[in-house]
Amino acid sequence: MNKVEILNDSMTAPPRLNGELVFEAPWQSRAFGVTADLVESGCFSWEDFRTRLIETIGAWESTDPGSRPPWDYYTCWVNALEKMLSDAKLLDPLELEGRSGIYARRPHGHDH
Amino acid sequence: MSSETDHHHQVDPRSPEVRTEALEDLLVEKGIVDRSRVDALIERFENDLGPMVGARLVAKAWTNNDFRKRLLTDADEVLTEEQVQGAEIEHIEVKANEPGVHNVVVCTLCSCYPWALLGLPPNWYKSPEYRARVVREPRKVLAEMGLTLEADTEVRVWDSSSETRFLVLPEQPENTDHLDIDHLAQLVTRDSMIGVAKAKTP
């Protein structure tokens, strides 16, 4: 990751009501939106979620740089959400495992 | 940013795309999540919340000393008065830059950020490098981002938490007293309210 370039790029971004790129891929916005909906409907609080997000980010940071995947904020977010859903007994991890497996085996072209 | 995509036919079931799709579908099927509510929330965060909300407050503070004082002492009350959407879920403190003092905001543990005023944070704000380094060597990080501070300027780094989010009130650029709030607000960038840049000059 070329940090300086990313930083410089953000410097030129004017403040605006619309058009700010806050998500880089549709799945990131879905992960965020699902979490926000669960908070709004009272399934858990932002604080509950934040605790788990800190854990997943902390786990990535304390893993040996040679053996961890590249940094990706929303991957941490999804991992935290999975943990949250499991802890709050909203979704059984095995059920999620099963569905993810089914989606992963779909013919190419149906996965995005 | 990598634009590499996975062209293998076998998709990794652990990939965050697949997990996200699977968990959303399961939650919708169970009636826990409503897809149209999710759409509306994303829409709100992508389009309605953004740095213009914070920029207007800063511009108003530049033009109205009484407003500025109240913003610095009780931002929550001011935000309620101004009917800022989403402000009720955050406690916000505003830190003013002044000659000799520069403020910069970080969330060392995750990504806490004043959503109601700035929208969602940019990628670099969430990056491990920024979160770790701006505390350790703020001057160096700011210089790399294009903001070189005088050697005798004190740098105050504010670590956000779920309880308290911070907004930097940048200094008003010189020779802008004749501008109205709308024009002043255009000088107030998101980055200047995080504290990694100064307000623009017209």
Chai-1 contact restraints between the chains, C-beta under 6 A:
chainA,res_idxA,chainB,res_idxB,connection_type,confidence,min_distance_angstrom,max_distance_angstrom,comment,restraint_id
A,K3,B,E129,contact,1.0,0.0,6.0,A-B,restraint_1
A,V4,B,E144,contact,1.0,0.0,6.0,A-B,restraint_2
A,I6,B,W124,contact,1.0,0.0,6.0,A-B,restraint_3
A,L7,B,W124,contact,1.0,0.0,6.0,A-B,restraint_4
A,L7,B,M145,contact,1.0,0.0,6.0,A-B,restraint_5
A,S10,B,P122,contact,1.0,0.0,6.0,A-B,restraint_6
A,S10,B,W124,contact,1.0,0.0,6.0,A-B,restraint_7
A,M11,B,G146,contact,1.0,0.0,6.0,A-B,restraint_8
A,M11,B,D191,contact,1.0,0.0,6.0,A-B,restraint_9
A,M11,B,A197,contact,1.0,0.0,6.0,A-B,restraint_10
A,P15,B,P51,contact,1.0,0.0,6.0,A-B,restraint_11
A,P15,B,M52,contact,1.0,0.0,6.0,A-B,restraint_12
A,P15,B,A55,contact,1.0,0.0,6.0,A-B,restraint_13
A,P15,B,T189,contact,1.0,0.0,6.0,A-B,restraint_14
A,P15,B,R190,contact,1.0,0.0,6.0,A-B,restraint_15
A,L17,B,G50,contact,1.0,0.0,6.0,A-B,restraint_16
A,L17,B,M52,contact,1.0,0.0,6.0,A-B,restraint_17
A,N18,B,N47,contact,1.0,0.0,6.0,A-B,restraint_18
A,E20,B,G50,contact,1.0,0.0,6.0,A-B,restraint_19
A,V22,B,E46,contact,1.0,0.0,6.0,A-B,restraint_20
A,V22,B,L120,contact,1.0,0.0,6.0,A-B,restraint_21
A,W27,B,E17,contact,1.0,0.0,6.0,A-B,restraint_22
A,W27,B,T20,contact,1.0,0.0,6.0,A-B,restraint_23
A,S29,B,I42,contact,1.0,0.0,6.0,A-B,restraint_24
A,R30,B,T20,contact,1.0,0.0,6.0,A-B,restraint_25
A,R30,B,E24,contact,1.0,0.0,6.0,A-B,restraint_26
A,A31,B,T20,contact,1.0,0.0,6.0,A-B,restraint_27
A,G33,B,V38,contact,1.0,0.0,6.0,A-B,restraint_28
A,G33,B,L41,contact,1.0,0.0,6.0,A-B,restraint_29
A,G33,B,I42,contact,1.0,0.0,6.0,A-B,restraint_30
A,V34,B,E24,contact,1.0,0.0,6.0,A-B,restraint_31
A,V34,B,V33,contact,1.0,0.0,6.0,A-B,restraint_32
A,V34,B,V38,contact,1.0,0.0,6.0,A-B,restraint_33
A,A36,B,L41,contact,1.0,0.0,6.0,A-B,restraint_34
A,D37,B,V33,contact,1.0,0.0,6.0,A-B,restraint_35
A,D37,B,R37,contact,1.0,0.0,6.0,A-B,restraint_36
A,D37,B,V38,contact,1.0,0.0,6.0,A-B,restraint_37
A,D37,B,L41,contact,1.0,0.0,6.0,A-B,restraint_38
A,E47,B,S162,contact,1.0,0.0,6.0,A-B,restraint_39
A,R50,B,S162,contact,1.0,0.0,6.0,A-B,restraint_40
A,L53,B,C110,contact,1.0,0.0,6.0,A-B,restraint_41
A,I54,B,L109,contact,1.0,0.0,6.0,A-B,restraint_42
A,I54,B,C110,contact,1.0,0.0,6.0,A-B,restraint_43
A,I57,B,C110,contact,1.0,0.0,6.0,A-B,restraint_44
A,E61,B,P128,contact,1.0,0.0,6.0,A-B,restraint_45
A,W71,B,P128,contact,1.0,0.0,6.0,A-B,restraint_46
A,Y73,B,K126,contact,1.0,0.0,6.0,A-B,restraint_47
A,T75,B,P16,contact,1.0,0.0,6.0,A-B,restraint_48
A,V78,B,P16,contact,1.0,0.0,6.0,A-B,restraint_49
A,V78,B,R19,contact,1.0,0.0,6.0,A-B,restraint_50
A,V78,B,T20,contact,1.0,0.0,6.0,A-B,restraint_51
A,L90,B,I32,contact,1.0,0.0,6.0,A-B,restraint_52
A,L91,B,L26,contact,1.0,0.0,6.0,A-B,restraint_53
A,L96,B,A22,contact,1.0,0.0,6.0,A-B,restraint_54
A,L96,B,L23,contact,1.0,0.0,6.0,A-B,restraint_55
A,R99,B,A22,contact,1.0,0.0,6.0,A-B,restraint_56
A,R99,B,L26,contact,1.0,0.0,6.0,A-B,restraint_57
A,S100,B,P13,contact,1.0,0.0,6.0,A-B,restraint_58
A,S100,B,V18,contact,1.0,0.0,6.0,A-B,restraint_59
A,S100,B,R19,contact,1.0,0.0,6.0,A-B,restraint_60
A,S100,B,A22,contact,1.0,0.0,6.0,A-B,restraint_61
A,G101,B,P13,contact,1.0,0.0,6.0,A-B,restraint_62
A,Y103,B,V18,contact,1.0,0.0,6.0,A-B,restraint_63
A,Y103,B,E21,contact,1.0,0.0,6.0,A-B,restraint_64
A,Y103,B,A22,contact,1.0,0.0,6.0,A-B,restraint_65
A,A104,B,V11,contact,1.0,0.0,6.0,A-B,restraint_66
A,A104,B,P13,contact,1.0,0.0,6.0,A-B,restraint_67
A,A104,B,V18,contact,1.0,0.0,6.0,A-B,restraint_68
A,H108,B,H9,contact,1.0,0.0,6.0,A-B,restraint_69
A,D111,B,V11,contact,1.0,0.0,6.0,A-B,restraint_70
